[in-house]
């Protein structure tokens, strides 16, 4: 049976991942083929580690604290998450994920954890077929969050200098992850455009890299 494709959407908070995942899922269903889709995200709903990771995200305080706990829980949750979606890929189901290991690299590197340490804890997991990093300026992302949530922001969103570090880390992943963890799937997309323009860009990437690629 043809294997499904594993496609990840990434970027700083407020980059528009959720909207683009919904748009891309609708696009896949419009192709006139029976394209089974599983939409998921991280931290996942499938493990106690995911629950602990969500607690860390929701906790107030210094964004530079608890970095090793974050790496540990996100990475262990990712192992459980793989156990859920990898069998679906083998059954020909396309998996769309809101975040994957790229978030751990971007955020926890900003917290001071080395890329090598993060890679060590994530080796052996499924490498995405395509990762779309939606890049927007940090101040634009913050404006979107404020419009959506009002004045409520989590600790990782309150410190603009921290957000800038995370954004710059995302922009480095295309260069550093192939050697660290074998991930050559990354494409950076300008997310500071209309929803339709970004969606068309994502669709074109899918057609270019995956649509006509034989599945193995």
C-alpha positions as CSV (number, residue, x, y, z in Angstrom):
1,X,0.0,0.0,0.0
2,X,1.2,3.5,-0.8
3,X,2.5,5.4,2.2
4,X,0.8,8.6,3.3
5,X,2.8,11.9,3.6
6,X,3.7,13.5,6.9
7,X,3.4,17.3,6.6
8,X,4.3,19.6,9.5
9,X,3.3,23.3,9.9
10,X,5.6,25.4,12.1
11,X,6.5,28.9,13.3
12,X,6.3,31.3,16.2
13,X,3.0,31.7,18.0
14,X,0.7,33.9,15.9
15,X,2.2,32.8,12.6
16,X,-1.1,31.4,11.3
17,X,-0.5,27.7,11.4
18,X,-4.0,26.7,12.4
19,X,-5.6,28.6,9.6
20,X,-3.2,27.2,7.0
21,X,-3.6,23.6,8.2
22,X,-7.4,24.0,7.8
23,X,-7.0,25.5,4.4
24,X,-4.5,22.9,3.2
25,X,-6.8,20.0,4.4
26,X,-9.6,21.5,2.4
27,X,-7.3,21.8,-0.6
28,X,-6.3,18.1,-0.3
29,X,-10.0,17.1,-0.2
30,X,-10.7,19.2,-3.3
31,X,-8.3,17.3,-5.5
32,X,-11.0,14.8,-6.5
33,X,-9.3,11.8,-4.9
34,X,-10.1,10.0,-1.8
35,X,-7.4,11.5,0.4
36,X,-7.7,10.3,4.0
37,X,-6.3,12.9,6.4
38,X,-5.4,12.8,10.0
39,X,-4.9,16.2,11.7
40,X,-2.8,16.3,14.9
41,X,-0.4,18.5,16.8
42,X,2.1,18.8,19.6
43,X,2.1,18.6,22.5
44,X,-0.2,15.7,21.8
45,X,-3.2,14.5,23.6
46,X,-1.9,10.9,23.7
47,X,0.5,10.9,26.7
48,X,1.1,12.1,30.2
49,X,4.2,13.8,28.8
50,X,2.1,15.9,26.5
51,X,-0.1,17.0,29.5
52,X,3.1,18.0,31.4
53,X,4.4,19.9,28.4
54,X,1.1,21.8,28.2
55,X,1.4,22.6,31.9
56,X,4.9,24.1,31.2
57,X,3.5,26.2,28.4
58,X,0.7,27.5,30.5
59,X,2.8,28.2,33.6
60,X,3.6,31.8,34.3
61,X,7.1,33.0,34.9
62,X,10.5,33.4,33.2
63,X,10.6,32.0,29.6
64,X,14.2,30.9,30.2
65,X,13.3,28.5,33.0
66,X,12.5,24.8,33.0
67,X,14.2,24.2,29.6
68,X,15.4,20.7,30.3
69,X,12.0,19.7,31.6
70,X,10.5,21.1,28.4
71,X,12.9,19.1,26.2
72,X,12.3,15.9,28.2
73,X,8.5,16.1,28.1
74,X,8.2,17.2,24.5
75,X,10.6,14.6,23.3
76,X,9.0,11.7,25.2
77,X,5.5,12.9,24.1
78,X,6.8,12.9,20.5
79,X,7.8,9.2,20.8
80,X,4.2,8.4,21.9
81,X,2.8,10.6,19.2
82,X,4.9,8.7,16.6
83,X,3.3,5.5,17.8
84,X,-0.1,6.9,16.9
85,X,0.5,8.5,13.5
86,X,3.2,6.4,11.9
87,X,0.9,3.4,11.6
88,X,-1.6,5.7,9.9
89,X,1.1,6.8,7.4
90,X,1.7,3.1,6.6
91,X,-2.0,2.7,5.8
92,X,-1.8,5.5,3.2
93,X,-3.2,8.3,5.4
94,X,-1.8,11.8,5.1
95,X,-0.9,13.3,8.5
96,X,-0.9,17.1,9.0
97,X,0.7,18.1,12.3
98,X,0.6,21.5,14.0
99,X,4.2,21.5,15.4
100,X,6.8,18.7,15.6
101,X,10.4,18.6,16.7
102,X,11.2,21.9,15.0
103,X,9.4,23.7,17.9
104,X,11.6,22.0,20.4
105,X,14.7,23.1,18.5
106,X,13.5,26.7,18.1
107,X,12.1,27.3,21.5
108,X,14.5,25.3,23.7
109,X,17.5,26.5,21.8
110,X,16.3,30.0,22.7
111,X,16.2,28.8,26.3
112,X,19.8,27.8,26.1
113,X,19.7,24.0,25.3
114,X,22.1,22.9,22.6
115,X,20.8,21.7,19.2
116,X,23.0,18.6,19.7
117,X,21.2,17.7,23.0
118,X,17.8,18.1,21.4
119,X,18.7,16.0,18.4
120,X,20.0,13.3,20.7
121,X,16.7,13.0,22.4
122,X,14.7,12.9,19.1
123,X,16.7,10.5,16.9
124,X,14.9,7.5,15.5
125,X,11.6,9.3,15.1
126,X,9.8,9.8,11.8
127,X,11.3,12.6,9.6
128,X,8.6,14.8,8.0
129,X,8.1,14.6,4.2
130,X,7.5,18.4,4.1
131,X,7.8,21.0,6.9
132,X,6.4,24.5,6.2
133,X,7.7,27.2,8.5
134,X,5.5,30.2,8.3
135,X,7.7,33.2,8.9
136,X,6.3,36.4,10.2
137,X,8.0,39.3,12.0
138,X,7.7,39.0,15.8
139,X,5.8,42.2,16.2
140,X,3.2,41.1,13.6
141,X,2.7,37.8,15.3
142,X,2.3,39.6,18.6
143,X,-0.4,41.9,17.1
144,X,-2.3,38.9,15.8
145,X,-2.2,37.2,19.3
146,X,-3.5,40.4,21.0
147,X,-6.3,40.7,18.4
148,X,-7.3,37.1,19.0
149,X,-6.8,36.9,22.8
150,X,-6.9,40.4,24.0
151,X,-4.3,41.2,26.5
152,X,-3.8,37.6,27.6
153,X,-0.4,36.2,26.5
154,X,1.6,33.2,27.7
155,X,5.1,33.6,29.0
156,X,6.7,32.7,25.7
157,X,4.8,35.5,24.0
158,X,5.3,38.3,26.5
159,X,9.1,38.8,25.9
160,X,9.6,40.1,22.4
161,X,13.3,39.6,22.5
162,X,12.7,35.9,23.4
163,X,10.2,35.6,20.5
164,X,12.9,37.1,18.2
165,X,15.4,34.5,19.2
166,X,12.8,31.7,18.5
167,X,12.1,33.2,15.1
168,X,15.8,33.3,14.2
169,X,16.2,29.7,15.4
170,X,13.4,28.7,13.0
171,X,15.2,30.4,10.2
172,X,18.4,28.4,10.9
173,X,16.7,24.9,11.0
174,X,17.0,24.5,7.2
175,X,20.7,24.6,7.6
176,X,21.3,22.7,10.9
177,X,18.8,19.9,11.0
178,X,20.0,17.9,7.9
179,X,23.3,17.2,9.7
180,X,21.9,16.8,13.1
181,X,18.8,14.6,12.6
182,X,18.5,14.0,8.8
183,X,15.6,16.4,8.4
184,X,15.8,17.9,4.9
185,X,12.1,18.7,4.7
186,X,12.1,22.3,5.6
187,X,10.8,25.2,3.5
188,X,10.3,28.7,4.9
189,X,7.2,30.5,3.6
190,X,6.5,34.2,4.0
191,X,3.5,34.2,6.3
192,X,3.1,38.0,6.4
193,X,0.7,38.0,3.4
194,X,-3.0,37.3,3.0
195,X,-4.3,34.0,4.0
196,X,-5.1,33.1,0.4
197,X,-1.6,34.0,-0.8
198,X,0.1,31.9,1.8
199,X,-2.3,29.0,1.2
200,X,-1.5,29.1,-2.6
201,X,2.3,29.1,-1.7
202,X,1.8,26.0,0.5
203,X,-0.2,24.2,-2.3
204,X,2.5,25.0,-4.8
205,X,5.1,23.5,-2.5
206,X,3.0,20.3,-2.1
207,X,2.6,20.0,-5.8
208,X,6.3,20.6,-6.4
209,X,7.8,18.3,-3.8
210,X,5.2,15.7,-2.9
211,X,2.2,15.4,-5.2
212,X,4.0,13.6,-8.1
213,X,6.5,11.8,-5.9
214,X,6.0,8.1,-5.8
215,X,5.2,6.9,-2.3
216,X,7.3,4.0,-0.8
